[in-house]
């Protein structure tokens, strides 16, 4: 039986080798391991070994995350509750994210902070 998986191995220059590892069981019970270089991944792309997503994909993911955050805070607007100014500002900042200067490639600090935690 053979198993295969990929790994990132850091290089001396700070970049990474994206390597396919193939483990094959031999008849004598030993395991043979072979490795095949798939690509060299720049350090800046460590989180994207199969390539960076397109701006459209990033935009879709950010919209989903933003919409989930809005949905999670919808209960703040129930008729028997009064939202604080921080809650109002947070929800407004979420709705305004697509107009942010870094959109769609937002950094973690570009996202508004939930005033009551996550």
C-alpha positions in Angstrom: 0.0 0.0 0.0 1.2 3.5 -0.8 0.5 6.8 1.0 1.2 10.2 -0.3 1.1 13.6 1.1 2.7 17.0 0.6 4.8 19.0 3.0 6.5 22.4 3.1 10.2 22.2 4.1 12.0 25.5 4.9 15.1 26.2 2.9 18.2 28.0 4.1 17.2 31.1 2.0 13.9 31.4 3.9 11.7 30.1 1.1 10.1 26.6 1.2 10.2 23.5 -0.9 6.7 22.1 -1.5 7.5 18.3 -1.6 5.3 15.3 -2.4 6.2 12.4 -0.1 5.3 8.9 -1.3 5.6 6.1 1.3 5.4 2.5 -0.1 5.2 -0.6 2.0 7.7 -3.3 0.9 7.0 -7.0 1.0 9.6 -7.4 3.8 7.6 -5.0 6.0 9.8 -2.0 5.6 8.6 1.3 4.2 10.3 3.1 1.4 10.0 6.8 1.2 10.5 8.9 -1.9 10.2 12.6 -2.3 9.4 14.7 -5.3 9.8 18.5 -5.5 6.5 20.1 -6.6 7.6 23.7 -6.4 9.6 26.3 -4.5 7.2 28.5 -2.5 8.4 32.0 -1.6 8.3 32.8 2.1 5.6 35.4 1.5 3.4 32.7 0.0 3.9 30.1 2.7 0.1 29.9 3.4 -0.5 29.3 -0.3 1.6 26.3 -1.4 -0.8 25.6 -4.3 -0.8 29.3 -5.4 -2.4 32.5 -4.2 -6.1 32.7 -4.6 -7.4 35.2 -7.1 -8.8 38.6 -6.0 -12.3 37.3 -6.7 -11.8 34.3 -4.4 -10.4 36.5 -1.7 -13.3 38.9 -2.1 -15.8 36.0 -1.8 -14.1 34.7 1.3 -14.0 38.1 2.9 -17.6 38.7 2.1 -18.6 35.4 3.7 -16.6 36.2 6.8 -18.1 39.7 7.0 -21.6 38.4 6.5 -21.1 35.8 9.2 -19.9 38.5 11.6 -23.0 40.6 10.8 -25.2 37.5 11.3 -23.6 36.8 14.6 -24.3 40.3 15.8 -27.9 40.5 14.4 -29.3 39.7 17.8 -28.0 43.0 19.1 -30.6 44.8 17.0 -33.6 42.9 18.6 -36.5 45.2 19.4 -36.1 44.7 23.2 -32.4 45.6 23.2 -30.5 48.9 22.7 -27.2 48.7 20.8 -24.3 50.6 22.3 -22.5 53.1 20.1 -19.6 50.6 19.8 -21.9 47.9 18.5 -23.4 50.3 16.0 -20.0 51.4 14.9 -18.8 47.8 14.6 -21.7 46.7 12.4 -21.3 49.9 10.3 -17.6 49.2 9.8 -18.4 45.6 8.7 -20.8 46.8 6.1 -18.2 49.4 4.9 -15.4 46.8 4.5 -15.8 46.5 0.7 -14.9 50.2 0.5 -11.7 49.8 2.5 -8.5 50.9 0.7 -7.0 47.4 1.0 -10.1 45.5 -0.2 -10.1 42.6 -1.0 -6.6 41.9 0.4 -7.4 42.9 4.0 -4.9 42.5 6.8 -6.1 41.3 10.2 -5.8 44.9 11.5 -8.2 46.1 8.8 -11.1 44.2 10.3 -13.2 45.9 13.0 -12.9 44.6 16.5 -16.0 43.0 18.0 -16.8 45.2 21.0 -18.1 42.2 23.0 -15.5 39.6 21.9 -15.6 36.9 19.4 
